[in-house]
């Protein structure tokens, strides 16, 4: 299963809002379809959003060429800005778009610029797949031979260009013969754990148990969890990690119960430009995402709703940040600043 593919100058992606009931694939040559898909969560997961944006810009280049645009570079910059405005929290989006923007100052022909942007988008996808593989191998070192792992939201093939981040570790542990059970938070309000992570784990033949978000504390109290592994959408230089709402809850609970809490991300999710949590823009989404489940209202239609898509976990609650390079330990600042000089 590939969440997103580039084929014959078009993009094919799975509509994640239809899972697990239906496995629906959409093929398009229209970059605006990609923009809408990112906004509506048909395409989701920080690394996959970055990959999709890269391919979306590539589609835009091809469209501008077909239309013989006389203002190709100016139009392309406007389109890149449109992608920047799709979702504000996941840093992979901006990381990928910066790699697209470097071609705006090129002196090459428009055909060469288009070709180079397509190659760059494909390279971003390829790099993420390799990073997922390495995250799985490195993170597997932290998994006991028998383990019950708690995870949150979806961090697998549906969220990345490869096997995933936190789920890559889980899949690698399973493939290496370890006896694992995965407790999956349902992840309100959009149920990415219930709809997506359980679907992936069942496909992979990995034993899993779905729980409500509010069950996690009791599981830990009953000593039924050995460790917690999640992903993240943006990590600051100091190690503050923005991830799906409810992640901070798990970090606090794990700390109280003396359980290791790990975050798994590609290095592209680390933002060397910011250090403080206040610098992270937290996306707030449609109130009806909370008022409804599967398009049916479960609350009064006019009730006030606070619906942040992400929360922020402080670095002192994170036992390790697992990347394709290594496992980083608190304090993180010195080593994360190194990434700024590399980029």
N, C-alpha and C positions, 0 to 999 in steps of 0.2 A: 504494500500500500504506500503510495506516494501522495502526500498532502498537496503537493504542487509540483508541476513539471513544465519545462520549456520545450516545446516541440514545433518544428516547422514554423517558426516565427509567431507562435501563439502560446498562450498560457492555459494549462488545464489545472483546475484545483477542485478539491472536494469541498462541498458546502457543509461546513461543520455545524451549522444551525439545524441541519436535518438529521444528524446522528443522534442516537443509534438506530432510529426507526428506519431511515432510508440512507443509502449510500449514493449520493447524487454528485456527479461531476459536471463542472461547467468549463467550457472551452471558449476563449475569447481572444480577439486581437485588439480590443478596445481598452485603453488604459483606465478609462473612467469606471469600467466594470471592476477593476482591481481596487480602485479607490473606494468604491461603494462596499466591496467585499470586506475590506479592512475595517471600515467604519461599523459595519453591521455584524462583525465577528464571524462572517463566513470563512474568513482567513484570520487566524489569531495565533497568539504565542509570539513572544518577542523576537526570537531568531527568524521565524517564518515571516513575520511582518516585514523585517528588513529584506529578506530574499524577495518577497512579493513586490515590494517597492522598487527594487532593482529591476525586476522583470517588467513592472509597470512603466518605468521610465524608458526601458528598451522598446516597449510597444508604442509609446508616445513618439519616439524617434522615427520608427518605421511609418507611423501615421503622418508625421510632419513631412517626411520624404515623399510619401504617396500624394500628399496634397500640394507638393511643390511650395512649401512655406518660404516666403521671402524674408521672414524674421525667425528663422529656425532656432537660433541660440536664445533669443529673447523669449520665444514661446516655450522652449524647453525649461528655462529657468522658472517660468510661471508654473509649469506643470510640476516641477520638483517641489516648489513651494506648496502646491495643492497636496502632494503626498505628505509633506511635513505637518499639515494641519489635520491629518486623519486621526491620529491618536498621539497624545502628548507625552506619555510616561515612558514607553519602551525606548531605550536608547539605541537599540539595534536599528531602528528605523532611520534615525538621523545619521548613524554610523554608515549605513549603506548609501544613503543619499549624498553624503559628503564624497563618497567614492564616485558617484555619478557626476557631481558638480565639478570635479577636477577637469572634466572634458569640455567645460563651457569656455575655457580660455584657450582651447586648442586652435592651432592655425591649419589643421588638416581640412580636407574636403568634408562636406556634410555626410557623404557616404562613409568615409573613414571614421568619422566621429560616431555614427550610428553603429558601425561594425564593432568599434572598440567598446562602446557602452554595452552592447549585447554580450561581448566576451567578458566584460567586467561583472555583469550580472550573473552569468554562468559561473564565474570564478567564485563569487560570493557564496553561491549555493554549494559549490564543491567544497569550499573551505569549511562551511558550517557542518557538512556531513563528516568531514575528517575530525573536526573539533568534537562532535558528538561521540564519535568512536573513542577518542582519547579520554573524554570525560568518563565514559563508561569503564574503561580499563583502569584509570587512576582511582576513580571513586570506589571501585570494587574492593580495593585494599581495605576500606573502612567497614565492609560488610562481614559480619561473622558467618561461620559455616551454617549456622541455623539462626534465622533472624526474622522478627516481625517488624516491618518497616511501615511507618505512617507517612503518607504523602498528601499533597494538597493541589487542587486544580489539575491541569494537564500539562505535562512536560515531556511528552513523547514525540512520536513521528508526526503527530498532528500539529505540533508547535514548533517544529524545527525542520532543518533540511536533511536530517539523518534519523538516528534511533532515539534522539531526545537528549535531555540533560539529566534531570533526576531519574527519569524512566530509563535512560540509557544505562545508568548504574544498576538499576534493578534488573534490566534485561540481561546485562553482562553477568551479574551474579547468578541469575537463573541458568544461563548457558554454561557457566563454569561448574555447575553441579551443586551449588549451595541450596539448602532447603530454606526457602523464604516464603513468607506470607505478607501480602501488602494490604494494609488498611487504607482505604481510599475515602477521603473526605468528599462528601457530595459537592461541596463548594457552591454555596448559595451566593448570588441569586440565580446564576445561569447554569448551574449544575455541570460545570465542565468535568468535575471528578466523576459524577454519576454517569454522565452521558458519554464522555470521551475516554477517560483513563480506564474505566472498567472495560470498555469496548476494546481498547488496545491490549490490555492485560489478558483478556480472554482469548484474543487472537494469538497472543504469544504463548498461551498455555501456562500462564503464571497464576498461581493461587492468589486470589484476592477477595477482600471482604469490604463491602460498601458500608459506610457509616454516615450518620448525620454529623454536621460540623460540631454540634454540641456534645457528641459522644467522646471526643478525643480525650478530654480530661479524665473521664471515668476509666477509659482504657489504660491510660498511664497509671492511674491510681491502682488499678488491678494488676499492674506489672505485665501487661500484655503487649507492650511496645518496647522495642530495643533501641530504636533510633528514628529520627525524623529527617527526611530529605525532601527539599522543595527546589523549585527554580527561583529565578528573579528576573524582573524586567529592566531594572537599572540598579547599579551599585555605585555609590560614591567613593571617592578616594579614601575616605575614612572608614568605609565598610558599611555604611547605612544601606540597607537593601529594600527596594520597593518591589513588592510582589502582590499577587492576588490577595484581595481583602480576606483576612482570616489567618494569614501567615504569621503575623505578629502574635496572635493568640497562641499559636502552636509553639513559638519560640519561648514565650513566657512560661507556658505549661511545661515544656521540656526542661527548662532551667529549674523550675520548682521541683520537678521529679528526678533531677540529676540524670537526664537523658541527653545524649548528643543531638544537636540540631545542626544540620548541614544545609548549605545552599550550593546548587550545581548550576554553573553558567558557562557559556563560551566567554572568552576574554572580551568579545565585542559588547557584552552587557555591562562591562565596567566602564564608567564614565570618568575619565581622568580630568575632566574640566570642572567638576563640582565636588565639594567636600561635605557640605552640610545637608541635613534632611530637608530643610526648608527650601532648598534650591530645586527639589524634585517637584515637578508639576503633577499633582494627583488628579487623574481624570475622574470626573463625576458623570455618570451615565443616566439614561432615561429612568425616571421614577417607576414606570410601568414594568421594568425588569424585576422590581421587588414586589410590586402589587400583583403581578401575574405569575403563574406557572403554566407553561405550554399554552399561552394565549388565553388562559382563563383567570379572571380576577379571583384572588384569594383574600382580598381586603376591600374595604370601602374604596371606591374609585377616586375619591377626593382626599384621602388621607395624605398628610405630608410624609415625604420620604427623603432620607439621606442615603445616597447610593454611590459612595466612592468605589472605584474599581480596584484600588490598591491600598495597602497600608505599608508602613515602613518599619523594618526591624532594626534595632540598634546593633552595632557591631559586637558589643560585649556579650550578646546572647547567641552569637553564631560561633560554633565550635570550629568551623572550617568552611572556606569557600573553595569549591572544587572546580577547576578549570581544565582546559585541555593541556595546560602547561604543568600544573602542580596543584597541591592543596595549600592554599594560603591560610595562615593562622593570625589571629588577633595579636598585636595591632597591625592593620593592613596598610596604613598610609604610605610608608616608605616604598614598599614594593609596587603598590598601585600607581604611585607617581612615576615609576620607571616606565609604565605603559605610555605615558604622555610623550616621553622622549622617543619611544619606538615609533609611535604613530606620527 
